[in-house]
Amino acid sequence: MKFVDEASVRAEAGNGGKGHVSFRREKYIPFGGPDGGDGGDGGSVYLEGTEALNTLIDMRFNRLLRADHGQKGMSRNCTGRSGDDLIVPVPLGTIVYDDGTDELIGEVMREGERLLVASGGFHGLGNARYKSSTNRAPRQFSPGSEGEHRVLRLELKVLADVGTLGLPNAGKSSLIRAISSAQPKVANYPFTTLHPSLGVVRADELRSFVIADIPGIIEGAAEGAGLGNLFLRHLARNNLLLHVVDVEPYESDLDPVAAARAAIVEIEKWGGGLAKKTRWLVLNKIDLLPEEEIDSYSKMIVDELDWKGPVFNVSAIKKIGTKGLVHAIMDYLDEQKAKQLEEDKAKQLDNQNDVDDTI
């Protein structure tokens, strides 16, 4: 299936049904009074998260999301039926914007979570609502209000624990093939990866994490060059970034240090807090170096980059060093989850203490 991470659709909520004008007419009751009922509310449009989808491709073929209108009121104080809401399934990680104003409407991150994107119109009032002591036979009614219409821009952010970044052909896809069940395309030319893909990495029988393969970054990517910022946003939700560097670049004018710096410059220019995320340096294709030169060559790269974080020497093709990398990632993610749980417990305790103080 083709991966689609952007779509534009029109959402139209239903109009509210208009109120009814009628009067009670029964034998022996000559002045029965007004009995026009209210209309029904218009249906609203919701987006609902589901794990069954991983792309927005369905939105490319269904560009109009329209909910039902409310029915008009009826005599004998009968209210019109409300229009049915329209529930549209979307993949987890969908971000929704108003295309006209660029306003962020919301995001869908959990299974079953619903996001209201277009509100249905309010029902109209029947003439029975207008009866008063001075107006015993009103003929007023109100039409239902129109439902909300808006053009939506949907963006999908890949949800993964770990993301890969680096220049094209650095070996990111080969690394993911080596450590996960994913099978991204691998070839000896740039831009082999044209869309993000996810792989599940099992550290052992009980522990696993998700890793994302993102298309390579080139100079000017933050401004849209190459595949550009179409995919940089997918890295924003990763807990850890693996900066993959080819120690023996294939047909490239950049040495490993220059290649690493080029990628760093782009993520710093892109912003969004990406440069502040935890990054590990993964020096790939060490099998192409003489064994006695690996340590000294790696040290030279680390020193020139002034790299302060963890560094791993691997060969994705020959699976050298990949097992140690997987276990290090898993331990780091477990540690971060434990810290998050402690912070959540502390916040809950603080909130409970605040409630107790107010009682």
C-alpha positions in Angstrom: 0.0 0.0 0.0 1.3 3.5 -0.8 2.2 5.5 2.2 0.3 8.8 2.3 1.0 11.2 5.2 -0.9 14.3 4.0 -4.5 14.8 2.8 -7.0 17.7 2.4 -10.7 17.0 2.9 -13.8 19.1 3.3 -15.9 18.4 6.4 -19.6 19.5 6.3 -21.7 19.1 9.4 -25.5 18.7 9.1 -27.8 21.7 9.4 -30.3 21.8 12.3 -33.9 21.1 11.3 -36.3 24.0 11.3 -39.1 24.3 13.8 -42.7 23.6 12.9 -45.8 25.8 13.0 -49.0 24.0 13.7 -52.0 24.2 16.1 -53.9 21.5 18.0 -57.1 20.6 16.1 -59.4 18.1 17.9 -63.1 17.8 18.3 -64.6 19.8 21.1 -61.3 21.8 21.5 -61.7 24.8 19.3 -58.7 26.7 20.6 -56.1 23.9 21.2 -53.1 26.2 21.0 -49.8 25.8 19.3 -48.2 22.3 19.1 -45.4 22.8 16.5 -42.3 20.8 17.6 -38.6 21.6 17.4 -36.4 20.4 14.7 -33.5 17.9 15.2 -29.9 18.8 15.7 -27.5 18.4 12.7 -25.0 15.7 12.8 -21.4 16.5 13.6 -18.2 15.1 12.0 -15.6 13.3 14.1 -12.3 11.7 13.4 -11.6 8.5 15.4 -8.3 7.0 16.0 -7.7 3.3 15.0 -4.7 1.1 15.0 -6.1 -0.7 11.9 -4.9 2.2 9.6 -1.3 3.4 9.1 -1.8 5.8 6.2 -4.2 8.6 5.1 -4.7 7.1 1.6 -8.4 6.6 2.2 -8.8 10.4 2.4 -7.4 10.8 -1.1 -10.5 9.0 -2.4 -13.1 10.4 0.0 -12.5 14.1 0.0 -16.0 15.1 1.3 -17.0 14.2 4.9 -20.7 15.0 5.2 -22.9 14.4 8.2 -26.7 14.1 8.1 -29.1 17.1 8.5 -31.6 17.3 11.3 -35.2 16.7 10.4 -37.8 19.5 10.7 -40.2 19.5 13.6 -43.7 18.1 13.4 -47.2 18.7 14.8 -48.4 17.4 18.1 -45.1 18.7 19.7 -43.1 16.0 17.9 -39.4 16.8 17.7 -37.6 16.1 14.4 -34.9 13.3 14.4 -31.4 14.5 14.9 -28.9 13.9 12.1 -26.5 11.0 12.5 -22.9 12.0 13.4 -20.3 10.9 10.9 -17.4 9.0 12.5 -14.3 8.8 10.2 -11.5 6.4 11.1 -8.0 7.8 10.9 -4.5 6.4 11.9 -3.0 7.2 15.2 -0.8 10.2 15.0 -3.1 12.3 12.8 -2.7 16.0 13.2 -5.7 18.2 12.0 -5.5 21.8 10.9 -8.1 24.2 9.5 -6.7 24.7 6.0 -8.1 28.2 5.7 -6.6 29.6 8.9 -3.8 27.2 9.7 -5.4 26.8 13.1 -4.5 23.6 14.9 -7.8 21.8 15.6 -6.3 18.9 17.5 -4.6 15.5 17.1 -5.7 11.9 17.4 -3.2 9.8 19.4 -5.0 6.9 21.0 -7.2 4.0 19.9 -10.9 5.1 20.0 -10.1 8.8 20.7 -12.5 11.1 18.9 -11.8 14.6 17.7 -14.7 17.0 16.7 -13.8 18.7 13.4 -17.2 20.1 12.4 -20.1 20.9 14.7 -23.6 20.2 13.7 -26.2 23.0 13.5 -28.6 23.7 16.5 -32.2 22.7 16.0 -34.9 25.3 15.2 -37.7 26.0 17.6 -41.4 25.2 16.9 -44.2 27.7 17.5 -45.1 26.0 20.8 -41.9 27.5 22.2 -43.3 31.0 21.5 -46.6 30.7 23.4 -47.0 33.3 26.1 -49.6 35.0 28.2 -50.0 37.7 25.6 -49.5 35.6 22.5 -51.7 32.5 22.7 -51.5 31.6 19.0 -47.9 32.4 17.9 -46.9 31.7 14.3 -43.2 32.3 14.9 -40.7 29.6 14.5 -36.9 29.5 14.0 -35.0 27.7 11.3 -32.1 25.5 12.4 -28.6 26.9 12.3 -26.2 25.8 9.6 -23.7 23.1 10.4 -20.0 24.0 10.4 -18.2 23.7 7.0 -14.4 23.7 6.9 -11.6 22.4 4.8 -9.2 20.3 6.8 -5.5 19.5 6.3 -4.6 16.2 7.8 -0.9 15.4 8.6 0.2 12.0 9.8 3.2 11.9 12.2 4.7 8.4 12.4 4.5 7.2 16.0 7.7 5.3 16.9 10.0 5.0 20.0 13.1 5.5 17.9 13.8 7.4 14.6 16.7 7.3 12.3 18.3 10.4 10.6 21.2 10.9 8.3 22.1 11.6 4.7 20.8 9.4 1.9 22.5 6.0 1.5 23.9 6.1 5.0 22.5 2.7 5.7 19.4 3.6 7.8 17.2 1.1 6.0 19.8 -1.6 6.2 20.1 -1.0 9.9 16.3 -1.4 10.3 16.3 -4.6 8.2 19.1 -6.0 10.4 17.4 -5.3 13.8 13.6 -5.5 13.1 11.0 -7.4 11.1 10.6 -4.6 8.6 11.8 -5.0 5.1 12.4 -1.5 3.6 13.9 -1.3 0.1 17.7 -1.3 0.1 19.9 -0.3 -2.8 23.3 1.3 -3.5 21.9 4.7 -4.6 20.5 7.8 -2.8 16.9 8.2 -1.9 16.1 4.5 -2.0 13.7 5.2 0.9 10.9 7.5 -0.4 8.4 7.2 2.5 8.6 6.4 6.2 8.3 2.8 7.3 8.0 1.2 10.8 9.7 -1.9 12.2 9.2 -3.7 15.5 12.4 -4.6 17.2 12.3 -7.4 19.8 15.1 -7.1 22.4 13.9 -10.3 24.1 10.6 -12.3 24.5 9.0 -9.6 26.7 10.5 -6.3 25.5 10.2 -4.6 22.2 10.1 -1.1 20.6 9.2 0.5 17.3 11.7 2.1 15.0 11.0 4.4 12.1 12.9 4.6 8.8 12.8 8.1 7.5 14.0 9.3 4.1 17.5 10.8 4.0 18.2 14.5 4.8 20.1 16.6 2.3 21.3 20.2 2.5 18.3 22.5 2.4 15.9 19.9 3.7 14.6 22.3 6.4 13.4 24.6 3.5 12.0 21.7 1.5 14.9 20.5 -0.6 14.9 16.9 -1.7 12.1 15.1 0.3 12.7 18.0 2.7 10.5 18.8 5.6 7.8 16.4 4.4 9.3 13.8 6.7 11.3 15.7 9.2 8.2 16.2 11.3 8.0 12.4 11.8 11.1 12.6 14.0 9.4 15.0 16.4 7.6 12.4 18.4 10.4 9.9 18.7 12.0 9.4 22.2 15.4 8.7 20.7 17.1 9.6 17.4 19.8 7.4 15.9 22.1 9.6 13.8 23.4 7.1 11.2 26.7 8.1 9.5 28.4 6.1 6.7 32.1 5.8 7.5 32.9 5.1 3.9 30.5 7.2 1.8 29.5 5.9 -1.6 30.0 8.4 -4.4 29.8 11.3 -2.0 31.9 14.5 -1.8 31.3 14.6 2.0 33.5 12.8 4.4 31.7 11.3 7.5 32.3 14.3 9.7 30.9 16.7 7.0 28.0 14.4 6.4 27.1 14.3 10.1 27.4 18.1 10.4 25.2 18.6 7.4 22.4 16.6 8.9 22.8 18.4 12.3 22.5 21.8 10.6 19.3 20.8 8.9 17.5 19.6 12.1 18.7 22.7 14.0 17.2 24.9 11.2 14.0 23.0 11.1 13.3 23.7 14.8 10.4 22.2 16.6 12.7 21.0 19.4 14.2 18.4 17.2 17.8 19.4 17.9 17.2 19.1 21.6 16.1 15.4 21.4 18.4 12.7 22.6 20.6 11.6 19.8 23.0 8.6 19.5 25.8 8.4 16.9 25.8 5.2 14.9 28.8 4.8 12.7 27.8 2.3 10.0 29.6 0.1 7.5 32.7 -0.5 9.7 33.2 -3.7 7.9 34.6 -1.6 5.0 37.5 -0.5 7.3 40.6 -2.5 8.3 39.8 -4.0 11.7 42.9 -2.4 13.3 41.8 1.1 12.2 38.1 1.0 13.3 38.7 2.3 16.9 41.1 5.1 15.8 38.9 6.2 12.9 35.8 6.2 15.0 37.6 8.3 17.7 38.7 10.8 15.0 35.1 11.3 13.9 33.8 11.7 17.5 36.6 14.2 18.3 36.0 16.3 15.3 32.2 16.4 15.9 32.8 17.0 19.6 30.2 14.4 20.2 29.2 14.0 23.8 26.5 11.3 23.6 26.8 7.5 23.1 28.5 6.1 20.0 28.1 2.7 18.4 30.2 1.1 15.7 28.1 -1.2 13.6 27.8 -3.0 10.3 24.1 -3.3 9.4 24.8 -5.7 6.5 26.9 -8.1 8.5 25.0 -7.4 11.8 28.2 -6.4 13.6 27.4 -4.5 16.8 23.6 -4.5 16.2 22.7 -6.7 19.1 24.5 -4.4 21.6 22.8 -1.4 20.0 19.3 -3.0 20.4 19.8 -3.8 24.1 21.2 -0.3 24.8 18.1 1.3 23.1 15.7 -1.0 25.0 17.4 -0.2 28.4 17.3 3.5 27.6 13.6 3.4 26.7 12.7 1.4 29.9 14.6 3.9 32.0 12.7 6.8 30.3 9.3 5.1 30.9 10.2 4.5 34.6 11.1 8.2 35.0 7.8 9.2 33.3 5.8 7.0 35.7 7.5 8.6 38.7 6.8 12.1 37.4 3.2 11.1 36.7 2.8 9.7 40.3 4.4 12.9 41.7 1.9 15.1 39.8 -1.0 13.0 40.9 0.1 13.3 44.5 0.5 17.1 44.2 -2.9 17.4 42.7 -4.4 15.3 45.5 -2.7 17.4 48.1 -4.1 20.6 46.4 -7.6 19.1 46.6 -7.2 18.2 50.3 -6.0 21.7 51.1 -9.1 23.2 49.5 -11.5 21.0 51.5 
